[in-house]
Amino acid sequence: MASSCSFTSPLCTWLVAACMSFTCGSRDPHQPPSVLRRYTNNKREGLSAARRRKLSAKCGVGGEVVNGSLVSSFSGSSHSIQSLMASCLPFEPCNEYYSSVSSLGFFGDNGFSSFFGSNNSTATLNRRQRRLRLNRVTRSGEAMAVAVQPDEEVTTKKKPHMKQRRVVVTGMGLVSPLGHEPDVFYNNLLEGVSGISEIETFDCTSFPTKIAAEIKSFSTDGWVAPKLSKRMDKFMLYLLTAGKKALADGGITEDVMNELDKSKCGVLIGSGLGGMKVFYDAIEALRISYKKMNPFCVPFATTNMGSAMLAMDLGWMGPNYSISTACATSNFCILNAANHIIRGEANVMLCGGSDAAVIPIGLGGFVACRALSQRNNDPTKASRPWDINRDGFVMGEGAGVLLLEELEHAKKRGAKIYAEFRGGSFTSDAYHMTEPHPDDLQYAQLRVNSTKSMIGHLLGAAGAVEAIAVVQAIRTGWIHPNINLENPDAVVSTKTNFMIYDVQSNATCYASLVGQ
């Protein structure tokens, strides 16, 4: 039957559902729920025709009652089937339903009956008769599943094509080992100045590594309230300062701020390690008593609190969260912030990253995994990306924040546009925590250089600070050098082109090392 009725599945579904759901009186709860199975079994037991007719009369429809359930006598006429349909529906079917029943191949006046081996025919009930029959039916109150075809075909409207929103950089702010202003920072990069020196903020004589790209002078005056600056971790202080500097650089004055739709302004600044200093100090205080712990040690240690504090300070109510993906933190934050603008969820986004892990527990952790350089006698030569004599990386600290803005929004307020964000993507080689895949897919003609050679590894802040270096390179037309690359690694030199800057002659050139 299923194969024969496949082209009228909604009606067949209704018929089966009605037969399975409709009952006349109570049903034995110990009996199996399948009406069709009981009907078959009863026929096998030899239920008499007279008994079936007697039970059928109780229901008042052209069907049979078996153990309190209604079963249509399929061998009857189409009148019986239509009566069953009309009686079981909890509403009055429309005219289109009845015309569709008559038009089907085996649901005509004779079609259904002949399909089940009968030639009886009965006139279709008129609307008044159907209504009377519907009123006569007694229901047991059980739920009934009915599948009905919609009166009109549902159509899906296509969304109108919208021009993609463009994203531009209108402000930059940073705190770095080479300066806290974008121009000062980039001029030091162009000159090949190294920000790596001996650690001064704590005693590191017991550590094999005693150097880092440490921020020597830093003030929150004018950027962070004094009360908060005493309680916050340095990663948050760097973040708040860099974020507000990006706003100032982008021309977001108090008057402009008042005109912004703050529900369309968001903050997405992440951190790789969060408030390590606050948490470390809390652990030390706990050795004495919990009463000595900073009451803000837990919230100020979380990676999202910097973004949250900045958003609250500005009153920005758009997307506000952080992403923590180790060294790629800032890149993820910038890309996601741009996507919020492209999708129309924001018009303005502060994005980037911040980290401040040059503390005993941070230094000790990287020393323990043998990741740091021990070139303590010559700190400025310690960070040597791609050089065969490298002996590890050098820790750094700082924060970088970009002010991203929708192009038309920026033009409308007369913003200074530094560069345009053209896109990005997420990738993973699924190979190792730190080591790149040996069968790398690096583009042979890609030309790269390393900011890390001068500012060390800024962890979660690295991508944002280096993004500022990229914007500055676009603005000035000058590319900074890759210092300390004296003997390129043989494996790397066969695959990569390095950008080398001649500091003495103030000229840039590309040194192709492919095939050497």
Sequence and secondary structure as in RCSB ss.txt:
>XXXX:A:sequence
MASSCSFTSPLCTWLVAACMSFTCGSRDPHQPPSVLRRYTNNKREGLSAARRRKLSAKCGVGGEVVNGSLVSSFS
GSSHSIQSLMASCLPFEPCNEYYSSVSSLGFFGDNGFSSFFGSNNSTATLNRRQRRLRLNRVTRSGEAMAVAVQP
DEEVTTKKKPHMKQRRVVVTGMGLVSPLGHEPDVFYNNLLEGVSGISEIETFDCTSFPTKIAAEIKSFSTDGWVA
PKLSKRMDKFMLYLLTAGKKALADGGITEDVMNELDKSKCGVLIGSGLGGMKVFYDAIEALRISYKKMNPFCVPF
ATTNMGSAMLAMDLGWMGPNYSISTACATSNFCILNAANHIIRGEANVMLCGGSDAAVIPIGLGGFVACRALSQR
NNDPTKASRPWDINRDGFVMGEGAGVLLLEELEHAKKRGAKIYAEFRGGSFTSDAYHMTEPHPDDLQYAQLRVNS
TKSMIGHLLGAAGAVEAIAVVQAIRTGWIHPNINLENPDAVVSTKTNFMIYDVQSNATCYASLVGQ
>XXXX:A:secstr
 TTTTGGGHHHHHHHHHHHHH BSS   TTS S HHHHHHHHHHHT  HHHHHHHHHHHTSSEEEETTEEEE TT
S HHHHHHHHHHH SS   HHHHHHHHHSTTSSTTHHHHHTT         HHHHHHHHHH              
SS              EEEEEEEEEBTTBSSHHHHHHHHHTT    EE  SS  TTSS  EEB       TTTS 
HHHHHHS HHHHHHHHHHHHHHHHTT  HHHHHHS GGGEEEEEE SS SHHHHHHHHHHHTT GGGS TTTTGG
GSTTHHHHHHHHHHT  S B     GGGHHHHHHHHHHHHHHTTS SEEEEEEEE   SHHHHHHHHHTT B   
TT GGGT  TTBTT   B BB EEEEEEEEEHHHHHHTT    EEE         S SSS  TT    TT EE  
THHHH B GGGHHHHHHHHHHHHHHHS     TT SSB HHHHTT EEEEEETTTTEEEEEE TT 
